[in-house]
Amino acid sequence: MTRRYPEIAFGDSVKAVQEENGSRGFGQRLENMEWDDRALGDREREHIERLDHFYMATVNEAGWPYVQFRGGPKGFLKVLGPHTLAFADFRGNMQYISTGNVRADDRVALFLLDQARRKRLKIYARAEVREVDDALRSKLVDPAYDAVIERAYLFYVEAFDWNCQQHITPRFSLEEIREAGPEVWAEIRGDTSLGHPSGDSPDNTTGNLRDTTTTVTNTTKRTPS
Ligand SMILES: Cc1cc2nc3c(=O)[nH]c(=O)nc-3n(C[C@H](O)[C@H](O)[C@H](O)COP(=O)(O)O)c2cc1C
């Protein structure tokens, strides 16, 4: 089975630009690669289950693309099977742009970035919006998470692809900093000695770490694997 991802992504104009830039041969090798990129495997599942957010691109009737953030408790985007993802959609600003777009055109692109591990996965899928019945509720809803659930999105995977790590700055949520331990915390606070500066830990956040996400430079060797 040859790859589906380049079949979708490489339209005629993309192929023309590859030609102009001398990479068409490489593009053809990607197209002819024997790899089932339609079915999510263990690697994709593990990546998706770690995420607390993703980006979803839809397209409207006029052809304009639209990207929106979706966030929730870690693992809120569920892998229901090798070809199916789903999540419970929370009430937001009630503009319903993504949901309206999907009604007209079910094609979506998902961008799944794990900033701490510097991994990104791209997925083409077809979306279905459904009422949250009891069966879906038991699979998708975390009762401990405070949100009004309006609907369920199901994604039927058409193809996926991984990107390289280049230019991804490692960023950590507070939860990931807690998991990473005192070395990372000390670096954020500018303490060159290892270990927690006394009385100052992610559980006792004061001073300059008020956001739930922060950026740590030069921590590649300490990035959680
Ligand atoms: C009270 C409230 C106000 C919001 N305002 C905005 C906003 O101005 N812009 C935005 O992109 N998202 C805003 N959000 C978040 C979006 O509503 C949320 O991400 C939603 O899923 C967007 O879906 P849509 O862009 O597909 O319509 C707001 C959420 C709430 C609860």
The ligand as an SDF file (V2000), in Angstrom:
LIG
                    3D

 31 33  0  0  0  0  0  0  0  0999 V2000
  -16.7130   33.5500   27.0370 C   0  0  0  0  0  0  0  0  0  0  0  0
  -15.7940   33.0440   25.9670 C   0  0  0  0  0  0  0  0  0  0  0  0
  -15.2630   33.9450   25.0660 C   0  0  0  0  0  0  0  0  0  0  0  0
  -14.3900   33.4880   24.0530 C   0  0  0  0  0  0  0  0  0  0  0  0
  -13.8810   34.3830   23.1460 N   0  0  0  0  0  0  0  0  0  0  0  0
  -13.0810   33.9320   22.1390 C   0  0  0  0  0  0  0  0  0  0  0  0
  -12.5800   34.8330   21.1460 C   0  0  0  0  0  0  0  0  0  0  0  0
  -12.8300   36.0340   21.1640 O   0  0  0  0  0  0  0  0  0  0  0  0
  -11.8060   34.3360   20.1690 N   0  0  0  0  0  0  0  0  0  0  0  0
  -11.5100   33.0080   20.0950 C   0  0  0  0  0  0  0  0  0  0  0  0
  -10.7910   32.5900   19.1740 O   0  0  0  0  0  0  0  0  0  0  0  0
  -11.9460   32.1350   21.0200 N   0  0  0  0  0  0  0  0  0  0  0  0
  -12.7280   32.5610   22.0370 C   0  0  0  0  0  0  0  0  0  0  0  0
  -13.1880   31.7000   22.9750 N   0  0  0  0  0  0  0  0  0  0  0  0
  -12.8170   30.3040   22.8670 C   0  0  0  0  0  0  0  0  0  0  0  0
  -13.6650   29.6490   21.7840 C   0  0  0  0  0  0  0  0  0  0  0  0
  -15.0220   29.9180   22.0270 O   0  0  0  0  0  0  0  0  0  0  0  0
  -13.4700   28.1690   21.7650 C   0  0  0  0  0  0  0  0  0  0  0  0
  -12.1300   27.9210   21.4690 O   0  0  0  0  0  0  0  0  0  0  0  0
  -14.3800   27.4900   20.7590 C   0  0  0  0  0  0  0  0  0  0  0  0
  -14.0860   26.1230   20.7790 O   0  0  0  0  0  0  0  0  0  0  0  0
  -14.2370   28.1100   19.4110 C   0  0  0  0  0  0  0  0  0  0  0  0
  -14.8900   27.3480   18.4320 O   0  0  0  0  0  0  0  0  0  0  0  0
  -15.0170   27.9050   16.9340 P   0  0  0  0  0  0  0  0  0  0  0  0
  -13.8540   28.8150   16.6820 O   0  0  0  0  0  0  0  0  0  0  0  0
  -15.0050   26.6900   16.1020 O   0  0  0  0  0  0  0  0  0  0  0  0
  -16.3180   28.6540   16.8500 O   0  0  0  0  0  0  0  0  0  0  0  0
  -14.0460   32.1260   23.9930 C   0  0  0  0  0  0  0  0  0  0  0  0
  -14.6100   31.2410   24.9170 C   0  0  0  0  0  0  0  0  0  0  0  0
  -15.4600   31.6830   25.8940 C   0  0  0  0  0  0  0  0  0  0  0  0
  -16.0290   30.6940   26.8930 C   0  0  0  0  0  0  0  0  0  0  0  0
  1  2  1  0
  2  3  1  0
  2 30  2  0
  3  4  2  0
  4  5  1  0
  4 28  1  0
  5  6  2  0
  6  7  1  0
  6 13  1  0
  7  8  2  0
  7  9  1  0
  9 10  1  0
 10 11  2  0
 10 12  1  0
 12 13  2  0
 13 14  1  0
 14 15  1  0
 14 28  1  0
 15 16  1  0
 16 17  1  0
 16 18  1  0
 18 19  1  0
 18 20  1  0
 20 21  1  0
 20 22  1  0
 22 23  1  0
 23 24  1  0
 24 25  2  0
 24 26  1  0
 24 27  1  0
 28 29  2  0
 29 30  1  0
 30 31  1  0
M  END
$$$$
